[in-house]
Amino acid sequence: MTSAFSRQNLARFQSLIALALMVVALSLLSDKFLTTDNGLNILRQISVNLCLSIGMTLVIVSGGIDLSIGAVLALSGAVAAGLLKNGLPLAPLGVKLQFTAWGAVVTGVAVGALLGWGNGLAVTRLRLPSFIATLGMLSIARGLTMLWTGGFPITGLGDAFGFLGTGTLLGVPLPVWISGGLAAAFALIMRDAVFGRQVYAVGGNETAARFSGLRIGRIRLAVYTLAGALAGVAGLIVTARLDSAQPNAGLGYELDSIAAVVIGGASLSGGRGTILGTVLGCLIIGVLNNGLFLLNVSPFWQQVIKGAVIMLAVALDRLNARQRDSS
C-alpha cells in the first residue's frame, strides 16, 4: 500500500522533480544560468510553445493529436502581417481595406481559429483520424502561406504591432504575460468549467460520454477550434518579435508542443493531463534548450538529446499506465 502510494506521488511530481534537478545541474555548470536576464529570456522563449501547448493539451486530453499547429502559426502570422503592411484590395469595388495593428491581430487569431475549425470538421464530420486530418491541414496551411507571401518574408510591420512581441510590462516581456494569462485561464476552464470536464470525459471514455448524453462532435470541434486560435496567437507573437512574417515559420513546433504536453504528464491515449503539467513541460524544454546553448552544445546534439527526452517521457507514461492498471 505504501509502495503504491509512493509510486503515485513520484509519478505525480516527476516533472517538477526533473525541472528542479535540471536547474540545480545547470546552475552548477554555468554561472550565467541563474541570472534575472537569463530567467526572463527562458520565459520569453517558451511563451510561443506554451500558447501552442495549451491547445495541444486540449486536443490530446480529448483523445486526438494536432500536427498542423506549426503551419497554422505560420499562416496566421503571415496573413496578419500582409494585411497590416499591404491592406486587402477589393478589386470589384475598386477599394482597398487598410488594417490597424489590432485589426491585424484579430484577423490573425480568426485565421487560426478557422483552420482549427477545419481540423475539427474533418475529424467529426468526415470521420478522419486526427493524425491524417491535421497532417492534411499542415500541408494546406503551408501551401497557403507560400501563396500569400510569394515565398518572401513580409517585413516592416511597425512599432505598434512589434510591441506584441518585444514590449514589456512591469519589466516582464509582454509575450510572457500573454502566455501566462492564457495558461491561467485554461487551467481554470479545464479544472472547474463544465467544458473542461466534458473534454476529460470524451478523452477518457468516448462510449460512456456518448451514452451520458454529451455531444462528442461539438466538444471535439470546439477543442480543435481553440487549438487553432491559440496557434494564431503564437503566430502573432513570433511575427511581432521578428518584425517579419517568415514563410517557413513554425517548422517543427508541433514536436516541441507534443513533447511539452507528454513531459507534463498527459497521456497520448487521452483523458489525462493538466495545463499546469504542460507549463512544467514547456519549462523543462525551455531550460534544456537554454542550458545546452549556454554549455555550447552543438545544435545537432541538441536535437538528439531532445528526442531522447521525448522518448523517455513517453516510456515513463506507459510505465505509469501499466502500474495504474495493475494496482
C-alpha contacts under 8 A as a table, 3 or more apart, distances in Angstrom:
res1	aa1	res2	aa2	distance
1	M	4	A	5.22
1	M	5	F	6.20
2	T	5	F	5.05
2	T	6	S	6.13
3	S	6	S	5.09
3	S	7	R	6.25
4	A	7	R	5.10
4	A	8	Q	6.22
4	A	327	S	7.61
5	F	8	Q	5.11
5	F	9	N	6.30
6	S	9	N	5.16
6	S	10	L	6.11
7	R	10	L	5.03
7	R	11	A	6.10
8	Q	11	A	5.13
8	Q	12	R	6.10
9	N	12	R	4.99
9	N	13	F	6.18
10	L	13	F	5.34
10	L	14	Q	5.56
11	A	14	Q	5.22
11	A	320	N	6.91
12	R	15	S	7.70
12	R	265	G	7.76
13	F	16	L	5.31
13	F	17	I	6.12
14	Q	17	I	5.02
14	Q	18	A	6.01
15	S	18	A	5.09
15	S	19	L	6.17
15	S	263	I	6.72
15	S	264	G	6.03
15	S	265	G	7.39
15	S	277	G	7.42
15	S	280	L	6.52
15	S	281	G	6.94
15	S	284	I	7.91
16	L	19	L	5.12
16	L	20	A	6.18
16	L	280	L	6.80
17	I	20	A	5.14
17	I	21	L	6.19
18	A	21	L	5.20
18	A	22	M	6.21
18	A	284	I	7.66
19	L	22	M	5.14
19	L	23	V	6.21
19	L	280	L	7.56
19	L	283	L	7.51
19	L	284	I	5.57
20	A	23	V	5.17
20	A	24	V	6.26
21	L	24	V	5.20
21	L	25	A	6.11
22	M	25	A	5.13
22	M	26	L	6.00
22	M	284	I	7.91
22	M	287	V	7.54
22	M	288	L	7.53
23	V	26	L	5.31
23	V	27	S	5.97
23	V	287	V	7.51
24	V	27	S	5.24
24	V	28	L	6.39
25	A	28	L	5.29
25	A	29	L	6.29
26	L	29	L	4.90
26	L	30	S	5.87
26	L	33	F	6.59
26	L	291	G	6.18
27	S	30	S	5.43
27	S	31	D	6.24
27	S	32	K	7.72
27	S	33	F	5.52
27	S	34	L	5.91
28	L	31	D	7.04
29	L	295	L	7.77
30	S	33	F	5.65
30	S	294	L	7.04
30	S	295	L	7.12
31	D	34	L	6.78
32	K	35	T	6.08
32	K	38	N	7.23
32	K	294	L	7.64
33	F	38	N	6.16
33	F	39	G	7.61
33	F	291	G	7.24
33	F	294	L	7.60
34	L	38	N	6.93
34	L	39	G	7.01
35	T	38	N	5.28
35	T	39	G	6.14
36	T	39	G	5.06
36	T	40	L	6.21
37	D	40	L	5.26
37	D	41	N	6.07
38	N	41	N	4.83
38	N	42	I	6.19
39	G	42	I	5.18
39	G	43	L	6.38
40	L	43	L	5.06
40	L	44	R	6.05
40	L	172	V	7.18
40	L	173	P	7.53
41	N	44	R	5.03
41	N	45	Q	6.09
42	I	45	Q	5.06
42	I	46	I	6.25
42	I	283	L	7.96
42	I	286	G	5.98
42	I	287	V	6.67
42	I	290	N	6.82
43	L	46	I	5.31
43	L	47	S	6.17
43	L	176	V	6.20
43	L	283	L	7.82
43	L	286	G	7.77
44	R	47	S	5.33
44	R	48	V	7.94
44	R	173	P	6.57
44	R	175	P	6.35
44	R	176	V	5.72
45	Q	48	V	6.84
45	Q	49	N	7.87
45	Q	286	G	6.90
46	I	49	N	5.18
46	I	50	L	5.90
46	I	282	C	6.25
46	I	283	L	6.91
46	I	286	G	5.74
47	S	50	L	5.06
47	S	51	C	6.36
47	S	175	P	5.90
47	S	176	V	5.60
47	S	178	I	7.90
47	S	179	S	5.43
47	S	180	G	7.86
47	S	234	A	7.98
48	V	51	C	5.31
48	V	52	L	6.47
48	V	175	P	7.72
48	V	179	S	7.40
48	V	234	A	5.03
48	V	235	G	7.89
48	V	237	I	6.94
48	V	238	V	7.15
49	N	52	L	5.08
49	N	53	S	5.83
49	N	234	A	7.58
49	N	253	Y	7.32
49	N	256	D	7.10
49	N	257	S	6.01
49	N	282	C	6.80
50	L	53	S	4.89
50	L	54	I	6.05
50	L	179	S	6.26
50	L	183	A	7.75
50	L	257	S	7.62
50	L	278	T	7.69
50	L	279	V	6.68
50	L	282	C	6.17
51	C	54	I	5.47
51	C	55	G	6.92
51	C	179	S	5.65
51	C	182	L	7.34
51	C	183	A	7.75
51	C	230	L	5.71
51	C	231	A	6.68
51	C	233	V	7.11
51	C	234	A	5.80
52	L	55	G	5.51
52	L	56	M	6.26
52	L	69	I	7.01
52	L	227	A	7.23
52	L	230	L	6.01
52	L	231	A	5.29
52	L	234	A	6.54
52	L	254	E	7.86
52	L	257	S	6.21
53	S	56	M	4.68
53	S	57	T	5.90
53	S	257	S	4.81
53	S	258	I	7.01
53	S	260	A	6.75
53	S	261	V	6.35
53	S	278	T	6.78
53	S	282	C	7.84
54	I	57	T	5.13
54	I	58	L	6.66
54	I	183	A	6.75
54	I	186	F	7.56
54	I	227	A	7.52
54	I	230	L	7.60
54	I	275	I	6.48
54	I	278	T	7.06
55	G	58	L	5.26
55	G	59	V	6.46
55	G	223	V	7.62
55	G	224	Y	7.75
55	G	226	L	6.37
55	G	227	A	3.91
55	G	228	G	7.39
55	G	230	L	6.09
55	G	231	A	7.51
56	M	59	V	5.03
56	M	60	I	6.01
56	M	65	I	7.21
56	M	66	D	6.68
56	M	227	A	6.35
56	M	257	S	6.78
56	M	258	I	6.82
56	M	261	V	7.15
57	T	60	I	5.19
57	T	61	V	5.88
57	T	261	V	5.97
57	T	266	A	7.48
57	T	273	G	6.98
57	T	274	T	7.30
57	T	275	I	6.94
57	T	278	T	7.19
58	L	61	V	5.29
58	L	62	S	6.17
58	L	199	V	7.33
58	L	223	V	6.05
58	L	227	A	7.34
59	V	62	S	5.18
59	V	63	G	6.51
59	V	64	G	5.26
59	V	65	I	5.80
59	V	66	D	6.90
59	V	220	R	7.88
59	V	223	V	6.04
59	V	224	Y	6.52
59	V	227	A	7.28
60	I	63	G	5.06
60	I	64	G	4.94
60	I	65	I	5.52
60	I	203	G	7.82
60	I	266	A	7.50
60	I	267	S	7.38
60	I	268	L	6.08
60	I	269	S	7.54
60	I	270	G	5.58
60	I	271	G	7.90
61	V	64	G	7.33
61	V	199	V	6.77
61	V	200	Y	6.09
61	V	203	G	5.50
61	V	204	G	7.87
61	V	266	A	7.05
61	V	267	S	7.23
61	V	268	L	7.64
61	V	269	S	7.88
61	V	270	G	4.42
61	V	271	G	4.80
61	V	272	R	5.61
61	V	273	G	6.09
62	S	199	V	5.27
62	S	200	Y	6.14
62	S	201	A	7.78
62	S	202	V	5.62
62	S	203	G	3.89
62	S	204	G	7.50
62	S	220	R	7.09
62	S	223	V	7.82
62	S	270	G	5.56
62	S	271	G	6.18
63	G	202	V	7.33
63	G	203	G	4.46
63	G	204	G	7.56
63	G	268	L	7.14
63	G	269	S	5.83
63	G	270	G	4.02
63	G	271	G	6.69
64	G	130	S	5.65
64	G	131	F	7.61
64	G	268	L	7.97
64	G	270	G	7.19
65	I	130	S	5.74
65	I	131	F	6.04
65	I	134	T	7.75
66	D	69	I	6.55
66	D	130	S	6.77
66	D	131	F	6.76
66	D	134	T	5.46
66	D	135	L	7.80
66	D	254	E	7.66
67	L	70	G	7.52
67	L	131	F	6.91
67	L	134	T	5.26
67	L	135	L	5.63
67	L	138	L	6.66
67	L	254	E	5.83
68	S	71	A	5.45
68	S	72	V	6.09
68	S	134	T	5.16
68	S	135	L	6.09
68	S	136	G	7.93
68	S	137	M	5.79
68	S	138	L	4.21
68	S	141	A	7.82
68	S	254	E	7.13
69	I	72	V	4.88
69	I	73	L	5.97
69	I	138	L	7.45
69	I	227	A	7.70
69	I	228	G	6.71
69	I	231	A	5.70
69	I	253	Y	7.49
69	I	254	E	5.98
70	G	73	L	5.07
70	G	74	A	6.44
70	G	138	L	7.67
70	G	231	A	7.39
70	G	249	A	7.42
70	G	250	G	4.35
70	G	251	L	5.90
70	G	252	G	6.70
70	G	253	Y	5.20
70	G	254	E	5.57
71	A	74	A	5.04
71	A	75	L	6.31
71	A	138	L	5.43
71	A	139	S	7.73
71	A	141	A	5.46
71	A	142	R	5.46
71	A	249	A	7.52
71	A	250	G	6.18
71	A	251	L	7.21
72	V	75	L	5.23
72	V	76	S	5.99
72	V	112	G	5.88
72	V	115	L	6.95
72	V	138	L	7.28
72	V	141	A	5.96
72	V	142	R	7.86
72	V	228	G	6.83
72	V	231	A	6.19
72	V	232	G	6.64
72	V	235	G	7.71
73	L	76	S	5.32
73	L	77	G	6.19
73	L	112	G	7.16
73	L	231	A	5.05
73	L	232	G	5.27
73	L	233	V	7.71
73	L	234	A	6.18
73	L	235	G	4.16
73	L	236	L	7.73
73	L	249	A	7.37
73	L	250	G	6.23
74	A	77	G	5.36
74	A	78	A	6.07
74	A	141	A	7.91
74	A	142	R	7.52
74	A	145	T	6.78
74	A	235	G	5.89
74	A	245	A	7.54
74	A	246	Q	7.26
74	A	247	P	6.59
74	A	248	N	6.86
74	A	249	A	5.04
74	A	250	G	5.88
75	L	78	A	5.01
75	L	79	V	6.00
75	L	111	V	7.82
75	L	112	G	7.83
75	L	141	A	6.18
75	L	142	R	7.12
75	L	144	L	7.04
75	L	145	T	4.95
75	L	235	G	7.73
75	L	247	P	7.92
76	S	79	V	5.32
76	S	80	A	6.24
76	S	108	G	4.64
76	S	109	V	6.70
76	S	111	V	5.65
76	S	112	G	5.66
76	S	231	A	7.93
76	S	232	G	5.16
76	S	235	G	5.80
76	S	236	L	7.01
77	G	80	A	5.23
77	G	81	A	6.09
77	G	108	G	6.15
77	G	232	G	6.96
77	G	235	G	4.61
77	G	236	L	4.96
77	G	238	V	7.50
77	G	239	T	5.65
77	G	245	A	5.99
78	A	81	A	5.09
78	A	82	G	5.93
78	A	145	T	6.71
78	A	148	W	7.42
78	A	149	T	7.01
78	A	154	I	7.31
78	A	239	T	7.69
78	A	245	A	5.06
78	A	246	Q	7.19
78	A	247	P	7.27
79	V	82	G	5.11
79	V	83	L	6.08
79	V	104	A	7.94
79	V	107	T	7.75
79	V	108	G	6.27
79	V	111	V	7.87
79	V	148	W	7.32
80	A	83	L	5.36
80	A	84	L	6.13
80	A	104	A	4.63
80	A	105	V	6.20
80	A	107	T	6.30
80	A	108	G	4.94
80	A	236	L	7.43
81	A	84	L	5.14
81	A	85	K	5.99
81	A	104	A	7.09
81	A	154	I	6.47
81	A	155	T	7.73
81	A	157	L	6.66
81	A	239	T	7.52
81	A	244	S	7.53
81	A	245	A	6.26
82	G	85	K	5.18
82	G	86	N	5.62
82	G	87	G	6.86
82	G	148	W	7.97
82	G	149	T	7.68
82	G	154	I	6.62
83	L	86	N	5.39
83	L	87	G	4.33
83	L	88	L	5.98
83	L	98	Q	7.23
83	L	99	F	6.13
83	L	104	A	6.34
84	L	87	G	5.80
84	L	98	Q	7.11
84	L	99	F	5.23
84	L	100	T	6.38
84	L	101	A	6.46
84	L	104	A	5.81
84	L	157	L	6.90
85	K	154	I	7.81
85	K	156	G	7.52
85	K	157	L	6.19
86	N	98	Q	7.57
87	G	96	K	6.41
87	G	97	L	5.44
87	G	98	Q	4.52
87	G	99	F	6.01
88	L	96	K	5.43
88	L	97	L	4.94
88	L	98	Q	6.57
89	P	94	G	7.68
89	P	95	V	6.08
89	P	96	K	4.06
89	P	97	L	6.18
90	L	93	L	5.61
90	L	94	G	5.99
90	L	95	V	5.38
90	L	96	K	5.59
90	L	97	L	7.40
91	A	94	G	4.87
91	A	95	V	6.60
91	A	96	K	7.90
99	F	102	W	7.88
99	F	103	G	5.47
99	F	104	A	5.98
100	T	103	G	4.99
100	T	104	A	6.20
101	A	104	A	5.17
101	A	105	V	6.26
101	A	160	A	6.31
101	A	161	F	5.28
102	W	105	V	4.91
102	W	106	V	6.20
102	W	161	F	7.75
103	G	106	V	5.26
103	G	107	T	6.17
104	A	107	T	5.06
104	A	108	G	6.06
105	V	108	G	5.13
105	V	109	V	6.39
105	V	236	L	6.83
106	V	109	V	5.30
106	V	110	A	6.14
107	T	110	A	4.92
107	T	111	V	6.12
108	G	111	V	5.15
108	G	112	G	6.44
108	G	232	G	5.79
108	G	233	V	7.42
108	G	235	G	7.88
108	G	236	L	6.88
109	V	112	G	5.14
109	V	113	A	6.22
109	V	229	A	5.22
109	V	230	L	7.38
109	V	231	A	7.88
109	V	232	G	4.54
109	V	233	V	5.76
109	V	236	L	7.94
110	A	113	A	4.99
110	A	114	L	6.05
110	A	229	A	6.59
110	A	232	G	7.47
111	V	114	L	5.06
111	V	115	L	6.30
111	V	229	A	7.51
111	V	232	G	6.92
112	G	115	L	5.26
112	G	116	G	6.17
112	G	225	T	7.89
112	G	228	G	4.52
112	G	229	A	4.57
112	G	230	L	7.28
112	G	231	A	6.14
112	G	232	G	4.44
112	G	233	V	7.95
113	A	116	G	5.00
113	A	117	W	6.00
113	A	225	T	4.95
113	A	226	L	6.33
113	A	227	A	7.41
113	A	228	G	4.57
113	A	229	A	4.07
113	A	230	L	7.78
113	A	232	G	7.20
114	L	117	W	4.95
114	L	118	G	6.27
114	L	225	T	6.84
114	L	228	G	7.17
114	L	229	A	7.78
115	L	118	G	4.94
115	L	119	N	6.43
115	L	137	M	7.64
115	L	225	T	7.38
115	L	228	G	6.11
116	G	119	N	4.98
116	G	120	G	6.27
116	G	224	Y	4.95
116	G	225	T	4.19
116	G	226	L	6.97
116	G	227	A	6.29
116	G	228	G	4.06
116	G	229	A	7.00
117	W	120	G	4.92
117	W	121	L	6.20
117	W	221	L	6.28
117	W	222	A	7.50
117	W	224	Y	6.04
117	W	225	T	4.44
117	W	228	G	7.33
118	G	121	L	5.11
118	G	122	A	6.24
118	G	225	T	7.88
119	N	122	A	5.18
119	N	123	V	6.28
119	N	130	S	7.87
119	N	133	A	6.14
119	N	134	T	5.99
119	N	137	M	6.88
119	N	221	L	7.90
119	N	224	Y	6.32
119	N	225	T	7.72
120	G	123	V	5.15
120	G	124	T	5.97
120	G	220	R	6.35
120	G	221	L	4.36
120	G	222	A	7.47
120	G	223	V	7.67
120	G	224	Y	5.23
120	G	225	T	6.75
121	L	124	T	5.17
121	L	125	R	5.23
121	L	126	L	6.80
121	L	221	L	6.51
122	A	125	R	5.73
122	A	126	L	4.87
122	A	127	R	6.42
122	A	128	L	5.89
122	A	133	A	5.90
123	V	126	L	5.91
123	V	127	R	4.96
123	V	128	L	4.87
123	V	129	P	6.19
123	V	130	S	5.81
123	V	133	A	6.45
124	T	127	R	5.31
124	T	128	L	7.49
124	T	217	G	5.34
124	T	220	R	7.19
124	T	221	L	7.01
125	R	217	G	7.86
128	L	132	I	6.51
128	L	133	A	5.85
129	P	132	I	5.42
129	P	133	A	6.18
130	S	133	A	5.03
130	S	134	T	5.90
131	F	134	T	5.63
131	F	135	L	6.00
132	I	135	L	5.06
132	I	136	G	6.14
133	A	136	G	5.26
133	A	137	M	6.36
134	T	137	M	4.81
134	T	138	L	6.04
135	L	138	L	5.01
135	L	139	S	6.63
136	G	139	S	5.30
136	G	140	I	6.31
137	M	140	I	4.87
137	M	141	A	5.89
138	L	141	A	5.35
138	L	142	R	6.13
139	S	142	R	5.18
139	S	143	G	6.13
140	I	143	G	5.21
140	I	144	L	6.16
141	A	144	L	5.07
141	A	145	T	6.07
142	R	145	T	5.12
142	R	146	M	6.40
142	R	247	P	7.99
142	R	248	N	7.87
143	G	146	M	5.21
143	G	147	L	6.26
144	L	147	L	4.96
144	L	148	W	5.99
145	T	148	W	5.12
145	T	149	T	6.10
145	T	151	G	7.94
145	T	247	P	6.03
146	M	149	T	5.30
146	M	150	G	5.37
146	M	151	G	4.96
146	M	247	P	5.98
147	L	150	G	5.18
147	L	151	G	7.14
148	W	151	G	7.99
149	T	152	F	5.57
149	T	153	P	6.68
149	T	154	I	7.00
149	T	247	P	6.63
151	G	247	P	5.91
152	F	246	Q	7.18
152	F	247	P	6.57
153	P	244	S	6.20
153	P	245	A	5.37
153	P	246	Q	4.74
153	P	247	P	6.21
154	I	157	L	7.99
154	I	244	S	5.38
154	I	245	A	5.05
154	I	246	Q	6.91
155	T	243	D	5.91
155	T	244	S	4.33
155	T	245	A	6.58
156	G	243	D	6.21
156	G	244	S	6.88
157	L	161	F	6.41
157	L	162	G	6.93
157	L	240	A	7.78
157	L	243	D	5.89
157	L	244	S	7.13
158	G	161	F	5.80
158	G	162	G	6.11
158	G	243	D	7.64
159	D	162	G	4.77
159	D	163	F	5.96
160	A	163	F	5.48
160	A	164	L	7.59
161	F	164	L	5.81
161	F	165	G	7.89
161	F	240	A	6.00
162	G	165	G	5.58
162	G	166	T	6.10
162	G	167	G	7.46
162	G	240	A	4.42
162	G	241	R	6.12
162	G	242	L	7.99
162	G	243	D	6.05
163	F	166	T	5.06
163	F	167	G	4.36
163	F	168	T	7.94
163	F	174	L	7.82
163	F	240	A	7.03
163	F	241	R	7.90
164	L	167	G	6.03
164	L	174	L	6.40
164	L	175	P	6.86
164	L	236	L	7.75
164	L	237	I	6.18
164	L	240	A	5.86
164	L	241	R	7.26
165	G	173	P	7.94
165	G	174	L	6.64
165	G	175	P	5.94
165	G	236	L	7.84
165	G	237	I	4.92
165	G	238	V	6.73
165	G	239	T	7.52
165	G	240	A	4.65
165	G	241	R	4.00
165	G	242	L	7.75
166	T	173	P	6.77
166	T	174	L	6.93
166	T	175	P	7.74
166	T	240	A	7.20
166	T	241	R	5.39
167	G	173	P	5.89
167	G	174	L	5.43
168	T	171	G	5.63
168	T	172	V	5.19
168	T	173	P	4.14
168	T	174	L	4.90
169	L	172	V	5.28
169	L	173	P	6.28
169	L	174	L	6.04
172	V	176	V	6.93
172	V	177	W	7.38
173	P	176	V	5.49
173	P	177	W	6.88
174	L	177	W	5.09
174	L	178	I	6.27
175	P	178	I	5.00
175	P	179	S	6.08
175	P	237	I	6.70
176	V	179	S	5.32
176	V	180	G	5.78
177	W	180	G	5.12
177	W	181	G	5.87
178	I	181	G	5.22
178	I	182	L	6.24
179	S	182	L	5.12
179	S	183	A	6.08
180	G	183	A	5.04
180	G	184	A	6.18
181	G	184	A	5.18
181	G	185	A	6.14
182	L	185	A	5.10
182	L	186	F	6.09
183	A	186	F	5.34
183	A	187	A	5.92
183	A	275	I	6.60
183	A	276	L	7.77
183	A	279	V	7.59
184	A	187	A	5.10
184	A	188	L	6.38
185	A	188	L	5.37
185	A	189	I	6.32
186	F	189	I	4.75
186	F	190	M	5.95
186	F	275	I	6.99
187	A	190	M	5.31
187	A	191	R	6.09
187	A	274	T	7.23
187	A	275	I	5.23
187	A	276	L	6.82
188	L	191	R	5.13
188	L	192	D	5.63
188	L	193	A	7.06
189	I	192	D	5.54
189	I	193	A	4.76
189	I	194	V	7.85
189	I	195	F	7.10
189	I	196	G	5.57
190	M	193	A	6.15
190	M	195	F	7.14
190	M	196	G	3.81
190	M	197	R	6.55
190	M	199	V	7.98
190	M	274	T	7.58
190	M	275	I	7.75
191	R	196	G	6.23
191	R	197	R	7.20
192	D	196	G	6.93
192	D	197	R	7.57
193	A	196	G	5.34
193	A	197	R	6.69
194	V	197	R	5.25
194	V	198	Q	6.21
195	F	198	Q	5.02
195	F	199	V	6.28
195	F	219	I	7.82
196	G	199	V	5.16
196	G	200	Y	6.49
197	R	200	Y	5.18
197	R	201	A	6.17
198	Q	201	A	4.94
198	Q	202	V	6.17
198	Q	214	L	7.39
198	Q	219	I	7.41
199	V	202	V	5.24
199	V	203	G	6.29
199	V	219	I	6.81
199	V	220	R	7.84
199	V	271	G	7.70
200	Y	203	G	5.24
200	Y	204	G	5.83
200	Y	270	G	7.76
200	Y	271	G	4.81
200	Y	272	R	6.87
201	A	204	G	5.10
201	A	205	N	6.06
201	A	206	E	6.94
201	A	208	A	7.98
201	A	209	A	5.79
201	A	271	G	6.61
202	V	205	N	5.66
202	V	206	E	4.63
202	V	209	A	5.63
202	V	210	R	7.98
202	V	216	I	6.70
202	V	271	G	7.14
203	G	206	E	6.19
203	G	269	S	7.61
203	G	270	G	4.53
203	G	271	G	4.12
203	G	272	R	7.75
204	G	270	G	5.81
204	G	271	G	3.78
204	G	272	R	7.26
205	N	208	A	5.46
205	N	209	A	6.17
205	N	271	G	7.50
206	E	209	A	4.97
206	E	210	R	6.09
206	E	216	I	7.64
207	T	210	R	5.17
207	T	211	F	6.30
208	A	211	F	5.11
208	A	212	S	6.14
209	A	212	S	5.08
209	A	213	G	6.65
209	A	214	L	5.63
209	A	216	I	7.53
210	R	213	G	5.31
210	R	214	L	5.26
210	R	215	R	6.82
210	R	216	I	6.57
211	F	214	L	7.42
215	R	218	R	5.61
215	R	219	I	6.39
216	I	219	I	5.25
216	I	220	R	6.21
217	G	220	R	5.29
217	G	221	L	6.01
218	R	221	L	4.99
218	R	222	A	6.13
219	I	222	A	5.18
219	I	223	V	6.24
220	R	223	V	4.95
220	R	224	Y	6.28
221	L	224	Y	5.43
221	L	225	T	6.15
222	A	225	T	5.08
222	A	226	L	6.10
223	V	226	L	5.27
223	V	227	A	6.22
224	Y	227	A	4.96
224	Y	228	G	6.18
225	T	228	G	5.12
225	T	229	A	6.25
226	L	229	A	5.01
226	L	230	L	6.14
227	A	230	L	5.19
227	A	231	A	6.21
228	G	231	A	5.00
228	G	232	G	6.23
229	A	232	G	4.90
229	A	233	V	6.43
230	L	233	V	4.99
230	L	234	A	6.32
231	A	234	A	4.98
231	A	235	G	6.15
232	G	235	G	4.97
232	G	236	L	6.32
233	V	236	L	5.18
233	V	237	I	6.40
234	A	237	I	5.15
234	A	238	V	6.27
235	G	238	V	5.19
235	G	239	T	6.08
236	L	239	T	5.13
236	L	240	A	5.93
237	I	240	A	5.18
237	I	241	R	5.99
238	V	241	R	5.22
238	V	242	L	6.27
239	T	242	L	5.35
239	T	243	D	5.71
239	T	244	S	5.29
239	T	245	A	5.07
239	T	246	Q	7.63
240	A	243	D	4.89
240	A	244	S	6.87
241	R	244	S	7.85
242	L	245	A	7.57
245	A	249	A	7.47
246	Q	249	A	5.20
248	N	251	L	6.32
250	G	253	Y	5.25
250	G	254	E	7.97
251	L	254	E	7.83
252	G	255	L	5.57
252	G	256	D	7.07
253	Y	256	D	5.28
253	Y	257	S	6.25
254	E	257	S	4.98
254	E	258	I	6.14
255	L	258	I	5.20
255	L	259	A	6.05
256	D	259	A	5.00
256	D	260	A	6.11
256	D	285	I	7.77
257	S	260	A	5.15
257	S	261	V	6.36
257	S	282	C	7.85
258	I	261	V	5.22
258	I	262	V	6.17
259	A	262	V	5.23
259	A	263	I	5.86
259	A	281	G	7.46
259	A	310	I	5.62
260	A	263	I	5.17
260	A	264	G	5.94
260	A	278	T	5.79
260	A	279	V	7.74
260	A	280	L	7.75
260	A	281	G	4.18
260	A	282	C	4.97
260	A	284	I	7.78
260	A	285	I	6.83
261	V	264	G	5.03
261	V	265	G	6.73
261	V	266	A	5.80
261	V	273	G	7.69
261	V	277	G	7.24
261	V	278	T	4.84
261	V	281	G	6.14
261	V	282	C	7.78
262	V	265	G	5.31
262	V	266	A	4.94
262	V	267	S	6.51
262	V	268	L	7.21
262	V	278	T	7.74
262	V	281	G	7.47
262	V	310	I	7.75
262	V	313	A	6.47
262	V	314	V	6.64
262	V	317	D	7.80
263	I	266	A	7.32
263	I	277	G	7.82
263	I	278	T	7.46
263	I	281	G	5.10
263	I	310	I	7.13
263	I	313	A	5.26
263	I	314	V	7.54
264	G	273	G	7.45
264	G	274	T	7.66
264	G	276	L	7.74
264	G	277	G	4.06
264	G	278	T	4.62
264	G	279	V	7.22
264	G	280	L	5.85
264	G	281	G	4.41
264	G	282	C	7.91
265	G	272	R	7.77
265	G	273	G	5.77
265	G	274	T	7.53
265	G	277	G	5.99
265	G	278	T	7.53
265	G	317	D	7.09
266	A	270	G	7.58
266	A	272	R	5.28
266	A	273	G	3.75
266	A	274	T	6.84
266	A	277	G	7.62
266	A	278	T	7.92
266	A	317	D	7.97
267	S	270	G	5.44
267	S	271	G	7.07
267	S	272	R	5.47
267	S	273	G	6.45
267	S	317	D	6.69
273	G	277	G	6.92
273	G	278	T	7.84
274	T	277	G	5.15
274	T	278	T	6.37
275	I	278	T	4.93
275	I	279	V	6.24
276	L	279	V	5.03
276	L	280	L	6.39
277	G	280	L	5.09
277	G	281	G	6.17
278	T	281	G	4.82
278	T	282	C	6.15
279	V	282	C	5.13
279	V	283	L	6.21
280	L	283	L	4.97
280	L	284	I	6.14
281	G	284	I	5.09
281	G	285	I	6.34
282	C	285	I	5.21
282	C	286	G	5.99
283	L	286	G	4.94
283	L	287	V	5.86
284	I	287	V	5.20
284	I	288	L	5.96
285	I	288	L	5.01
285	I	289	N	6.09
285	I	306	K	7.90
286	G	289	N	5.20
286	G	290	N	6.04
287	V	290	N	5.06
287	V	291	G	5.84
288	L	291	G	5.17
288	L	292	L	6.11
289	N	292	L	5.31
289	N	293	F	6.21
289	N	302	Q	7.32
290	N	293	F	5.11
290	N	294	L	6.21
291	G	294	L	5.09
291	G	295	L	6.15
292	L	295	L	5.06
292	L	296	N	6.24
292	L	297	V	5.27
292	L	302	Q	6.84
293	F	296	N	5.05
293	F	297	V	5.94
294	L	297	V	7.73
297	V	301	W	6.69
297	V	302	Q	6.75
298	S	301	W	5.24
298	S	302	Q	6.29
299	P	302	Q	4.83
299	P	303	Q	6.51
300	F	303	Q	5.33
300	F	304	V	6.64
301	W	304	V	4.92
301	W	305	I	6.11
302	Q	305	I	5.15
302	Q	306	K	6.04
303	Q	306	K	5.10
303	Q	307	G	6.12
304	V	307	G	5.23
304	V	308	A	6.29
305	I	308	A	5.06
305	I	309	V	6.24
306	K	309	V	5.09
306	K	310	I	6.34
307	G	310	I	5.13
307	G	311	M	6.31
308	A	311	M	5.13
308	A	312	L	6.12
309	V	312	L	5.04
309	V	313	A	6.13
310	I	313	A	5.11
310	I	314	V	6.33
311	M	314	V	5.24
311	M	315	A	6.10
312	L	315	A	5.02
312	L	316	L	6.15
313	A	316	L	5.17
313	A	317	D	6.24
314	V	317	D	4.96
314	V	318	R	6.27
315	A	318	R	5.19
315	A	319	L	6.18
316	L	319	L	4.96
316	L	320	N	6.06
317	D	320	N	5.18
317	D	321	A	6.14
318	R	321	A	5.01
318	R	322	R	6.26
319	L	322	R	5.22
319	L	323	Q	6.29
320	N	323	Q	5.05
320	N	324	R	6.18
321	A	324	R	5.13
321	A	325	D	6.21
322	R	325	D	5.08
322	R	326	S	6.14
323	Q	326	S	5.16
323	Q	327	S	6.13
324	R	327	S	5.29
